[in-house]
Amino acid sequence: MGKYQKRRVIWGLGATVAFVALVLLNPDAWQKIQFTEDANGSSNVSDPDAPLAKDVLEKIEVKGRAPKTGYAREEFYDTWPSENGCNLRQRILKRDFGETAKLDTDNCTVIAGKYYEPYNGEEVEFTEKKQISKQVQIDHIVALSDAWQKGAQYKTKDERYKIATDPLNLVAADASANMQKSDGDAATWLPKNKSFRCQYIARQISVKYKYGLWVTNAEKDAMVRILNTCPKERAVEVKI
């Protein structure tokens, strides 16, 4: 099995992520269509009319950046929300570590495991909780500062909270890669792991479409350039 194939199996199946397509017939309703991936990483969609990421991109408004004035993380959320006593950080770690995740006695905190880190494209194994705490961050695929400058500042606090805590917009990532990305958009930063770039761009497009955020001309051009290498990449929603 090649490296690209291995990545798709670990990321798509090992992480037990459920992908569903967006349907553009009604922008206000998300008709969810389950799809899987074959051994070659191709999407097998149950509905041939499910939208391509490039088509969703054409539905997104193109505008210049608004001022960053007033931006603060607290404008989106104060801390990771909890569900059944398990906070969102740990739930994303469990999702992305998949079956390898070893949990503490609280049946929530991930203290060991391995996963295929998407930004660098390396399989990483952790044997202690402190290693995970130090080396893994939960990244917002659409950075919150970027979201703020492209429409989020004009939305309600509740809408911004959803942007910040939607699993679609979250991924367990290498801390140094995440810090390098900072608040960059597709025009200024892309994952070093080229085999993840199509999924990364599709996720950004899906988040921006879902929450009514816009893209800049340079950002759209970068997205189109990546999607030209994978024209069948589809917009997705990710569950945990």
GUMAR-969470 format. One line per field, with one value per residue (C-alpha): residue number from 1; z, x, y. Coordinates in steps of 0.2 Angstrom, whole numbers. Each point is the difference from the previous one (the first is absolute). Layout:
<nodes>
vexro: NUM/...
w: Z/...
u: X/...
v: Y/...
</nodes>
This chain:
<nodes>
vexro: 1/2/3/4/5/6/7/8/9/10/11/12/13/14/15/16/17/18/19/20/21/22/23/24/25/26/27/28/29/30/31/32/33/34/35/36/37/38/39/40/41/42/43/44/45/46/47/48/49/50/51/52/53/54/55/56/57/58/59/60/61/62/63/64/65/66/67/68/69/70/71/72/73/74/75/76/77/78/79/80/81/82/83/84/85/86/87/88/89/90/91/92/93/94/95/96/97/98/99/100/101/102/103/104/105/106/107/108/109/110/111/112/113/114/115/116/117/118/119/120/121/122/123/124/125/126/127/128/129/130/131/132/133/134/135/136/137/138/139/140/141/142/143/144/145/146/147/148/149/150/151/152/153/154/155/156/157/158/159/160/161/162/163/164/165/166/167/168/169/170/171/172/173/174/175/176/177/178/179/180/181/182/183/184/185/186/187/188/189/190/191/192/193/194/195/196/197/198/199/200/201/202/203/204/205/206/207/208/209/210/211/212/213/214/215/216/217/218/219/220/221/222/223/224/225/226/227/228/229/230/231/232/233/234/235/236/237/238/239/240
w: 0/-5/12/-8/2/18/4/-6/9/17/-2/-7/8/15/7/-2/-8/-8/-16/-8/-16/0/-12/-9/-6/16/9/16/1/2/-8/6/-12/7/-10/3/-8/-10/2/-13/10/-11/6/-3/1/1/-9/-16/2/16/-2/-4/11/-15/-3/19/-2/-14/13/12/-1/-5/9/8/18/13/14/14/12/15/-3/15/2/14/-13/-6/16/17/2/-8/3/9/-5/13/10/-15/-7/-18/-1/6/-11/-15/6/1/-17/-8/9/-3/7/6/13/18/12/18/14/-4/-17/-8/1/-13/8/-14/-18/-18/-15/-17/3/-15/-2/0/-7/14/10/19/15/18/16/12/3/2/-18/-7/10/-6/-18/-6/-2/-6/-15/-7/-19/-3/12/11/-4/-18/3/10/-15/-13/8/18/8/-7/7/17/14/-1/-19/4/14/-13/-12/14/7/-16/-2/-19/4/12/-2/11/-7/4/11/-10/-16/7/7/-17/-8/13/-8/-18/-13/-16/-8/13/8/-6/9/-4/-3/-18/0/13/-8/-10/16/9/-14/-1/19/-1/-14/10/16/-9/-10/15/10/-13/0/-15/-9/-8/-18/4/12/-13/-13/12/3/-19/-3/13/-6/-18/6/8/-10/8/18/8/14/16/18/13/16/16
u: 0/7/2/-15/-11/6/-4/-17/-4/7/-8/-16/-4/12/-6/-18/-5/-17/0/-16/-3/-8/-14/-2/-18/-5/14/-10/-2/14/-6/13/6/12/15/15/18/7/18/6/-7/-14/-17/-14/-16/-17/-7/8/-7/9/10/18/11/4/-19/-3/14/-9/-15/12/1/16/5/15/5/-9/10/7/-5/-9/5/3/-2/-13/-11/-2/1/8/4/-3/-18/-3/-12/-4/15/12/7/1/19/0/-15/10/16/-11/-7/17/9/-13/1/18/-6/3/-11/3/-12/-12/-3/3/18/11/17/8/-3/6/-7/5/4/-8/10/17/-6/9/-7/4/-2/-2/3/-3/-14/13/7/-17/-3/17/0/-19/-11/-18/1/-14/1/-7/9/-11/10/-3/-18/-2/7/-11/-17/-1/2/-17/-8/-8/11/-10/4/19/-1/-6/14/13/-7/-6/9/0/12/11/15/14/16/18/3/14/-9/-15/10/8/-17/-6/-15/5/-12/2/10/13/1/-3/5/17/-8/-6/-11/-11/-2/-16/-9/7/-7/-16/-2/3/-12/-13/2/-1/-15/-9/2/-1/18/8/17/12/5/18/-8/-12/14/10/-15/-3/18/-1/-16/6/11/-15/-16/-11/4/-17/-6/-2/-7/9/-8/7
v: 0/17/15/9/-15/-3/18/-2/-16/7/17/-5/-17/-1/16/-6/17/0/10/7/10/18/2/17/-2/8/10/1/-19/-12/-16/-13/-13/-14/-4/-11/-1/-14/-6/13/14/4/5/-12/11/-7/15/5/17/4/16/1/12/11/2/5/12/9/3/9/19/8/16/8/-2/10/8/-11/13/-7/-18/-11/-19/4/8/-19/-10/0/-18/-17/-6/-16/-14/-14/6/-1/17/3/-1/-18/-4/6/-10/-16/3/3/-14/-12/-18/4/12/-5/8/5/-6/14/-9/17/6/-7/-5/-10/-6/4/9/6/18/8/16/-8/-17/-10/-14/5/-11/6/-10/14/13/14/-4/3/16/7/-6/0/15/1/11/10/-4/17/10/10/16/-3/-4/17/9/-8/1/-7/17/5/-16/-4/-6/-17/-1/3/-13/-13/4/-2/-16/-9/-17/4/14/-9/-12/-7/7/2/14/8/-2/8/15/2/1/13/9/-3/-4/-11/14/1/-17/-18/-16/-7/-17/2/-15/8/17/-5/-5/15/12/-9/1/19/2/-10/11/16/-5/-7/16/13/6/7/-3/13/-1/-6/-14/-6/-1/-10/-12/-2/-4/-14/-7/0/-15/-9/6/-14/6/3/12/-9/1/-10/-7/-7
</nodes>
